[in-house]
C-alpha cells in the first residue's frame, strides 16, 4: 500500500513537490519564529542574570522591552543601605510584623552590601539600536564577573554629571578629526571630547569595531577603548557621569539599581528584602534570578503574535494538502472503483489516502527542519546579534504537528473516496 501511495504522488510530481514545499515552509516558519523570539529573550535574560547582584530595582513605569521610562535617584541609595530583614527564626508573620513595627530593625544587621546605579543610553551599532550601560568604573567588575577585557583598557569617569555636561559643552566646538593614540585610549578620549566605550566581543565582530575606532553617540563622537568577553549584561558600557553628560543630564539619576545583598541571605529573606525595597522607595524590585520570567511576561503579546502567525501558516498549509489529496481522489475515481470491485474494503481505501498525506507531510517536515538550520545559520551569519534557538522538544513537536495535520487533512478526501460508487464510476468510463 505504501508503494501504491508513493506511485500516486509520483504521478503528479510538480503538485506533490509544491505540497511538500508548503509543509516545509510552514514548519520552518514555526520553528524560526519560535526560536528567534525565545532565543532573543533567553539571551537577554542570561546576560542580565550574569550580574553579580541579587535584586534589580526599577521604576514601576520602566519598560523592560525598550529599556526606558521613569528614573531613580542616587539619593535613595542611603535609605536602601539601611534596610534589614528578619533572621530565619523570626520569619513568621507575627515576627515580621513586630520587626516592621520597630522601623525594620532586626537582629542580623543591614541586608544590603552594595547598590549599583545604572544609567541607560541608546546608540546604533551593527545596524541595531543598542542599550549603553552607564556604570561607575569601580562597579564594572560586578557586570564582568569572571570575564576579562580582551583588548584595551577600562574607561575612567568625571567626578559628577554636572561637570560632565559642562565638559561636553566646552568640547562641543573643537572635536578632533584624528584618532587618538591607542596606547592611552581613555585619556585621549577625554582630552579630545570623546565618550569612551567598552563593548563586548560579539558586538565587536558584528560591527567590525576595534579598540581605537570611533562611532557616533548622537552628535557626540565615541571612542572604543576596550573590548570585554561576550556574556556581560550590556553590549556597550560607558562611564556613568560622562553618559549622563552626553545626554545633557546634570543630576545623579539612574534607570536601574542592582542590589548586592549580604552573602548569607536565604531566598525567603531576599524576597522579604524586595518587599521592603518596594515599600521604602515605591519602586519595583525583582530578583535577578527571576528576570527571565519577568521579561517573558513583559513580551507575552509578542509570544501570542508568533503563535498566531504560526497557527495561520500551518492551517493554510494543511488546507493546501487537503485540496491536493481531494483533487487526486477525484482524478483517480476509476482506479478507486477498480480496487473496490476487486474487493478492497473501506479501510484499505482510507489507509491509502492517509498514507499519501502522511508521505507529503513527513517529507515536508524533514525538509522544513533542514531549512530551519539553514535559516538559523543565515540569520546568525548576517545578523550576528540575533539568537535563534532550536530545541529537540520543538523539533519533535513539529514532527508531531506535521503527522497529525497530514492525517486530519486526508480524512475528508478519504471520505469522498469511500462514497464513490464503483458501478457508476466504471460505467462512466
C-alpha positions in Angstrom: 0.0 0.0 0.0 2.9 2.4 0.7 4.3 1.7 -2.7 0.9 2.5 -4.3 0.7 5.8 -2.3 4.2 6.7 -3.4 3.3 5.9 -7.1 0.2 8.1 -6.9 2.4 11.0 -5.7 5.0 10.5 -8.4 2.2 10.5 -11.0 1.8 14.3 -10.4 5.4 15.3 -9.4 5.1 19.1 -9.6 1.9 19.1 -7.4 3.5 16.7 -4.9 6.7 18.8 -4.7 4.7 22.0 -4.2 2.7 20.3 -1.4 6.0 19.2 0.3 7.4 22.7 0.0 4.2 24.1 1.5 4.7 21.9 4.6 8.4 22.7 4.7 7.8 26.4 4.6 5.1 26.3 7.3 7.3 24.1 9.6 10.3 26.4 9.0 8.3 29.5 9.8 7.0 27.9 13.0 10.5 26.9 14.2 12.3 30.0 13.2 9.7 32.4 14.7 9.6 30.5 18.0 13.3 30.0 18.1 14.0 33.7 17.3 11.6 35.1 19.9 12.6 32.6 22.7 16.3 32.8 21.7 16.4 36.6 21.9 14.6 36.8 25.2 16.6 34.0 26.8 19.9 35.5 25.6 19.0 38.9 27.1 17.8 37.3 30.4 21.0 35.2 30.7 23.2 38.3 30.2 21.2 40.2 32.9 21.3 37.3 35.3 25.1 37.2 34.9 25.4 40.4 37.0 26.9 39.8 40.5 23.8 41.0 42.3 20.6 39.5 43.7 18.0 42.2 43.1 17.2 44.7 40.3 15.2 47.8 41.2 13.4 49.9 38.6 10.6 52.5 38.4 7.2 50.9 38.1 6.7 52.7 34.7 10.1 51.4 33.4 9.7 49.3 30.2 12.0 46.3 30.1 11.4 46.0 26.3 12.6 49.4 25.3 14.7 49.9 28.5 13.1 53.3 29.0 10.8 55.0 31.4 10.9 56.5 34.9 14.2 57.2 36.6 15.7 56.6 40.0 17.8 58.9 42.2 21.1 58.1 43.7 19.9 60.0 46.9 17.7 56.9 47.5 20.7 54.7 48.0 21.4 55.6 51.7 17.9 54.6 52.6 18.3 51.3 50.8 21.6 50.6 52.6 19.8 50.8 56.0 17.2 48.1 55.2 17.2 45.0 57.3 15.4 41.7 57.1 14.3 39.1 59.7 16.5 36.3 60.6 15.2 32.8 59.6 13.9 32.0 63.1 11.9 35.3 63.0 10.3 34.7 59.6 6.8 34.1 61.0 4.1 36.7 60.1 3.9 37.9 63.7 7.7 38.3 63.9 7.8 40.2 60.6 5.0 42.5 61.8 6.9 43.1 65.0 10.1 43.9 63.1 8.2 46.3 60.8 6.7 48.0 63.8 10.2 48.7 65.1 11.1 50.5 61.8 12.6 47.4 60.3 15.2 46.9 63.0 16.2 43.2 63.3 19.0 41.2 64.8 21.0 40.5 61.7 22.2 43.9 60.6 21.9 45.7 57.2 20.9 43.3 54.5 22.4 45.2 51.5 26.1 45.2 50.8 26.2 47.5 47.8 23.8 49.4 45.5 25.0 49.7 41.9 23.3 52.5 39.8 23.0 52.1 36.1 22.1 54.9 33.7 21.0 53.8 30.2 21.6 55.4 26.9 20.8 54.4 23.3 23.0 54.3 20.2 23.0 52.4 16.9 25.7 49.9 16.3 25.8 46.9 13.9 22.6 48.2 12.3 20.6 47.8 15.6 19.8 50.1 18.5 21.9 49.2 21.5 21.5 49.9 25.2 24.5 51.7 26.6 25.1 50.8 30.3 26.5 53.8 32.2 28.3 52.4 35.2 30.9 53.6 37.7 34.3 52.2 36.7 34.7 50.6 40.2 31.3 48.8 39.6 32.3 47.3 36.3 33.6 44.0 37.9 30.1 43.3 39.1 29.0 43.1 35.5 32.1 41.5 34.1 32.4 38.7 36.7 34.9 36.2 35.6 35.1 37.8 32.1 38.1 40.0 31.3 38.9 42.7 28.9 40.5 41.0 25.8 41.8 44.3 24.4 42.2 47.9 25.5 41.6 49.3 29.0 38.6 50.2 31.2 37.3 53.8 31.0 37.7 56.5 33.6 34.9 58.9 34.6 34.4 62.5 35.5 33.6 63.4 39.1 30.0 64.5 38.7 27.3 64.6 35.9 27.2 68.4 36.2 30.9 68.7 35.4 30.4 66.2 32.5 27.7 68.4 31.0 29.9 71.5 31.3 32.8 69.5 29.9 30.9 68.3 26.8 29.6 71.9 26.2 33.2 73.2 26.3 34.4 70.4 23.9 31.5 70.7 21.5 33.2 73.2 19.2 36.6 71.5 18.9 36.3 67.8 18.3 39.4 66.3 16.7 39.1 64.6 13.4 42.2 62.5 14.1 42.1 59.2 16.0 43.8 59.4 19.4 46.8 57.2 20.3 45.6 53.7 21.2 48.1 53.4 24.0 46.1 55.8 26.2 42.6 55.5 25.0 40.7 56.9 28.0 43.0 59.9 28.4 42.8 60.6 24.7 39.1 60.3 24.7 38.7 62.8 27.5 41.2 65.3 26.0 39.6 65.2 22.6 35.9 65.3 23.7 35.1 61.6 23.0 32.8 59.4 25.1 34.8 56.3 26.0 33.1 52.9 25.4 33.7 49.3 26.3 31.9 46.8 24.0 31.6 43.0 24.1 33.3 40.6 21.6 30.0 39.7 19.8 29.2 43.3 19.1 32.8 43.9 18.1 32.7 41.2 15.5 29.2 42.1 14.3 30.0 45.8 13.8 33.7 45.2 12.8 34.9 47.5 15.6 38.3 47.5 17.2 40.0 49.4 20.0 40.7 53.0 18.8 37.7 53.1 16.4 35.2 56.0 16.7 31.5 55.8 16.4 28.7 58.3 16.9 26.6 58.8 20.0 24.2 61.2 18.7 26.1 64.4 17.9 29.0 63.3 20.2 31.8 61.1 18.9 32.5 58.0 21.0 35.8 56.0 21.2 36.1 52.3 21.7 38.7 52.0 24.5 38.1 48.3 25.5 36.6 45.0 24.4 35.2 42.6 27.0 34.3 38.9 26.7 30.8 38.1 25.5 28.2 37.4 28.1 28.1 40.6 30.1 24.7 42.3 30.8 25.2 45.1 28.3 26.9 45.0 25.0 28.0 48.6 25.4 29.4 50.2 28.6 30.3 53.8 29.3 31.3 55.9 32.4 28.0 56.8 34.1 28.7 60.5 34.7 30.0 61.1 31.1 27.0 59.2 29.7 24.7 61.5 31.7 26.6 64.5 30.5 26.4 63.3 26.9 22.6 63.1 27.3 22.5 66.6 28.9 21.5 65.4 32.3 23.3 67.1 35.2 21.5 65.2 38.0 22.6 61.9 39.5 19.8 59.8 38.1 19.7 56.2 37.1 17.3 53.8 35.3 18.2 50.7 37.3 19.7 49.8 40.7 21.4 46.4 41.0 21.4 45.4 44.7 24.2 43.2 46.0 22.8 41.6 49.2 24.7 40.1 52.1 26.0 36.7 51.2 24.2 34.8 54.0 20.7 35.7 53.0 18.3 33.0 52.0 15.8 33.1 49.1 12.9 33.9 51.5 15.0 36.8 53.0 15.7 38.1 49.5 12.0 38.1 48.8 11.4 39.9 52.0 14.1 42.4 51.1 12.3 43.0 47.7 9.1 43.8 49.6 10.9 46.2 51.9 12.6 48.0 49.0 9.2 48.4 47.3 7.6 49.8 50.4 10.5 52.1 51.1 11.1 53.5 47.6 7.7 52.8 45.9 9.7 51.2 43.1 9.6 47.7 41.6 12.1 45.2 43.0 12.7 41.9 41.3 15.1 39.0 42.0 17.7 38.9 39.2 17.2 35.1 39.1 13.5 35.8 38.1 14.4 38.4 35.4 13.8 36.0 32.6 10.3 35.2 33.8 9.5 38.9 34.2 10.9 39.6 30.7 8.8 36.8 29.1 5.7 38.2 30.9 6.5 41.6 29.5 6.7 40.2 26.0 3.7 38.0 26.3 1.9 39.8 23.5 4.9 39.0 21.2 4.6 35.3 22.1 0.9 35.4 21.3 1.6 37.1 17.9 4.2 34.5 17.0 1.8 31.7 17.9 -1.0 33.1 15.8 1.2 33.6 12.8 2.5 30.0 13.1 -1.0 28.6 13.5 -2.3 30.5 10.5 0.6 29.3 8.4 0.0 25.7 9.4 -3.8 25.9 8.8 -3.1 27.3 5.3 -0.6 24.5 4.7 -2.9 21.7 5.7 -5.8 23.2 3.7 -3.4 23.1 0.7 -2.7 19.4 1.4 -6.5 18.7 1.7 -7.1 20.3 -1.7 -4.2 18.3 -3.2 -5.4 15.0 -1.9 -9.0 15.8 -2.7 -8.1 16.6 -6.3 -6.0 13.4 -6.5 -9.0 11.4 -5.3 -11.3 12.9 -7.9 -8.8 12.2 -10.7 -8.5 8.6 -9.7 -12.2 7.7 -9.4 -11.7 4.9 -11.9 -8.7 3.4 -10.2 -10.5 3.5 -6.8 -13.6 1.9 -8.4 -11.4 -0.9 -9.8 -9.9 -1.5 -6.3 -13.3 -1.7 -4.8 -14.5 -4.1 -7.4 -11.5 -6.3 -6.7 -12.5 -6.5 -3.0 -10.7 -3.5 -1.5 -12.6 -2.5 1.7 -13.2 0.9 3.1 -10.2 0.6 5.4 -7.8 0.0 2.5 -9.1 3.0 0.5 -8.9 5.3 3.6 -5.5 4.0 4.5 -4.1 4.7 1.1 -5.4 8.3 1.2 -4.0 8.9 4.6 -0.6 7.4 3.5 -0.4 9.8 0.7 -1.0 12.8 3.0 1.5 11.4 5.6 4.2 11.0 2.9 3.8 14.6 1.9 3.8 15.8 5.5 6.7 13.6 6.6 8.9 14.7 3.7 7.8 18.3 4.2 8.6 18.2 7.9 12.1 16.8 7.4 12.8 19.4 4.7 11.4 22.1 7.0 13.7 21.0 9.8 16.7 21.1 7.4 15.6 24.6 6.2 15.3 25.7 9.8 19.0 25.1 10.4 19.9 26.8 7.1 17.8 29.8 8.1 19.3 29.9 11.5 22.8 29.9 10.0 21.9 32.7 7.6 20.4 34.8 10.4 23.3 34.4 12.8 25.8 35.0 10.0 24.3 38.2 8.6 22.7 39.4 11.8 25.2 38.1 14.4 23.4 39.8 17.3 20.3 37.8 16.8 19.9 34.4 18.5 17.8 31.5 17.1 17.3 28.6 19.5 16.4 25.2 18.1 15.4 22.7 20.8 14.9 19.0 20.5 11.4 19.3 22.0 10.4 21.8 19.4 11.6 19.5 16.6 9.6 16.6 18.0 6.6 18.9 18.3 7.0 20.0 14.7 7.1 16.4 13.6 4.0 15.5 15.6 2.2 18.6 14.2 3.1 17.5 10.6 1.9 13.9 11.1 -1.3 14.9 12.9 -2.1 17.6 10.4 -1.5 15.3 7.5 -3.8 12.7 8.9 -6.6 15.2 9.5 -6.1 16.7 6.0 -6.7 13.3 4.5 -9.9 12.4 6.3 -12.3 14.4 4.1 -10.7 13.3 0.8 -10.8 9.7 2.1 -14.5 10.1 3.0 -15.1 11.3 -0.6 -13.2 8.3 -1.9 -15.4 5.9 0.1 -18.6 7.5 -1.3 -17.6 6.5 -4.9 -20.0 4.0 -6.5 -17.7 1.6 -8.4 -20.5 0.6 -10.8 -21.2 4.2 -11.7 -17.6 5.1 -12.0 -16.8 2.1 -14.3 -20.0 2.7 -16.4 -19.0 6.4 -16.9 -15.6 5.4 -18.1 
